[in-house]
Amino acid sequence: MRTRALLAVSSAAVLAAALAGCGSGSGSSGGGGAGNGQSITLGTTDPVTAVDPAGSYDFGSWNIQYNIFQRLMQVAPGQSTPEPDAAKSCDYTDSKTVKCVLRPGLKFSNGDPLTSEDVKYSFERNIGINNPNGSAVLLGSVTDSSNADHPKLASGAIETPDKNTVIFHLNEPDQTFIEVLTTATTSIVDHKVYPAGKLLPDAQAIGSGPFTLAQYKAGQQAVFEANAKYQGPDAPKVSKVFVQYFNDPAPLKSAISTNQIDIAWRTLSPTDLKDLEGSSQVSVIRGKGSEFRYWVWQTTTPAGKQLAVRQAVAQLIDRDAIAKNAYDGTVTPSYSIVPSFFNQSNDAFKTRYGAPSVAKAKAILQKAGVKTPVTLKLGYTPSHYGPNAVDEANELSDELNKSGLFKAATASAEWTQYQTLYKQGAYDLFMLGWYPDYLDADDYLTPFLYKGGFYANGYDNPQADKLLSQERATTDQGQRDKIIGQLQDITARDVPMIPSWTGQNVAVAGKNITGVDTTLDPSYIFRFWVLNKK
Amino acid sequence: MSAAGGSLPRYLVQRILLVIPMIWVVLTLVFLLLRVAPGDPVSAMFGGKLDAAAMAQRRHQLGLDQPLYTQYFHYLWDVIRLNFGQTLSDNRPVIDVIRDNGGATLTLTVGAFLFALVLGIPLGLAAGRRRDSFPDVVIRLFGVVSYAAPIFWVGLMLVLLVSPTGWPTFGIATAETQFEVPTRTHILLVDAFLSGNGSAILDVLQHHVLPCFTLGLLLSGVFIRLVRVNLLHTLDADYVEAARARGIRERYVVRRHAFRNALVPVVTVLGLQVALTLAGAILTERTFNWPGLGNQLFVYITQRDYAAIQGLVTFFGVVVVVASLLVDIVNALIDPRIRY
């Protein structure tokens, strides 16, 4: 029996060795003859919800969509203003009307022509499907939400007078709508392929973008091949891009540091990045980011409801120390609710409070008759925003305690419990993070301030609400910039929240990879078409 | 003695029928525990983005605002019709998740068992033969340490050790292999063999080494101790003494008499180790970014994806129950002393 067992094992070994000499098997790739024949492998920890634009609202999904679909407008690398993509122009004809003219002769990768009908269909199905994981909420300006359970495209909202013209009639004036046209939620799908009432299976995705989706294995990898039928300004350089999905930063770091992958993008911790900077195999490439970290006051707690307390903390917070001690200098202190890469940003907190000062904070509290030390509970969540969140919370707590004016303690909860707790007033001041949907200052204002913000912290300022409506509606850019400045000033005065920092868009790449620096910008769109391999 | 053939079929039928209430208990426990834990799929995905009204609307769409008993009975009714539903976080039929990711867990666990047997049984045998000697002490220590050491730590240490050599440290294959091998059985190793692509086969096998060894090390600790203890017990048996008295050399006594009988309890424990292996697989898969069910389950738990968690846990439960059942059958067949 033992002899037979040994024989079986050794036979298997011989078989394996023999098969090693066999030729390669048949491939499963489709067509696609564009690109220079090179392939690049990118690793990321961003999970994918759906490849169908109607079913997702997350980085992982959107980055697939940005590369396989076209939209009417796009954000070019390093830019913040929309530029034509599938459309050759999109302009406001009045405050509630946007007219787009498509480039002629566009085709999907299956050869079907891309026309205005597909554009309208894409919006209509996205709104109608209203997938719980989707981002149809961004299309509110053309949505009829009278029946909340069955929203639909507003009647007459999209007009297609000919096959190359699309006219949007908005529910209300909305100066951010052209920005919305750059988001993945407005990706144009083939009306002959995508069903009206449900999502298309991921592996069957068809688009007109620079790449086609040649293979999709959920949670494992997606394979992109250069689209030979693509017509647009973004012709790919490489023929193939493999995206491998990692469940944890640790194997991602290991993979990039040993060149098992070419690029690692999202999300390695500042500590990992610092470690990789010393490597001779890879380069850590940093671009401007738009990730935003901020502290929110729960204005219903005894401490949070006092304006003087909020202002005193705003006076004391040392953002430079937080950036250095908690994040190894990899983030940029932010002094306004609108990050500094927007030209409307005015560093309102710096203007109002200047450098951190215990004396000034004390004066604020004394003037208001607030007894010190003020007890404060700072809330944070330990894993959702990365491992350094605890360091930031501790740093802020130390700063407040060292002033002698506060008795601050930190408390944490896992992400899903955290959301319930902060809304229930478990913390006086709690940490949140933000990524914009599109690059417009409004996306840092309306979600935080309008009717108390999405986090419902009890802050209610009708003046701010009115200004928000005005800035979205006005077509006068100068007037809009002025209103945005006023909103920042109001935020610095009322301190419903305290901005902390803006992050960088960071990737790690092998020394032979080019183009990565081009695409690292505040949009967080990873554009495969700019990548190349030396 | 009563005939094993008469009572065994009845026993097997009883065991199979017992699977149903066992699965129902597992399902109910998972359902309740998930609902008791804070959060839900909507808050996990959109908590930092949408206001309360928008989140409530999404919860309503997913039926999460229905009374608990309504959700429970809907789910049970679906399970009875073998409809495990759709995952909430990534819109996949749960059956597809099991199909697409089950193969990776299967090859990982089979490979781990092989490593464990190859490592554990000879070492257990060696330790049993040299009772209380220095090799015995070393082997026993090794068995304890390999069982006690956290899998993720062992895995990370191995990754650090082999990284400079260029040996693959994550995933089930390179991206190119996964792209080139046509999917037939959804078990990549098998598909690679079926494709006849030699480099793909080697690539997949190479990727299996570290994770299987890591998980196998945990199991080997169990086997070392088990084989050693059972061998010692068997070596004290009367028939072994009788064999020695007949002048048979010690080497043959151990190999032909004691060792085979010592292995019988190992077969029993093998079935119990299935549960341990699946639990260990979750950590192993996380450490090596292995695309198996354990990894997926972890992801779905962090996303509070009720449908996915319920479906996968049920599947794991069925696997453990079936494995136990098979072990009982094998035991009854190989050991005539077992009666029901």
Interface residues (C-beta under 8 A of the other chain):
Chain A: A16 L19 A20 G21 C22 G23 S24 G25 S26 G27 S28 S29 S39 T41 P47 V48 T49 A50 G55 Y57 D58 N130 N131 P132 N133 V137 A148 D149 L199 A214 Q215 K217 A218 G219 Q220 Q221 V223 F242 Q244 F246 N247 D248 A250 P251 L252 S254 A255 S257 T258 Q260 H384 A413 E414 W415 T416 Q417 Y418 Q419 T420 K423 L432 G433 W434 P447 G453 F454 Y455 A456
Chain B: A37 P38 G39 D40 V42 S43 A44 M45 F46 G47 G48 K49 L50 D51 A52 A54 Q57 R58 H60 Q61 L62 L88 S89 D90 N91 R92 V97 D100 N101 L156 V159 S163 P164 G166 P168 T169 F170 G171 I172 A175 E176 Q178 F179 E180 V181 P182 T183 F193 S195 G196 N197 G198 S199 A200 I201 L202 L205 R286 T287 F288 N289 P291 N295 Q296 F298 V299 R304
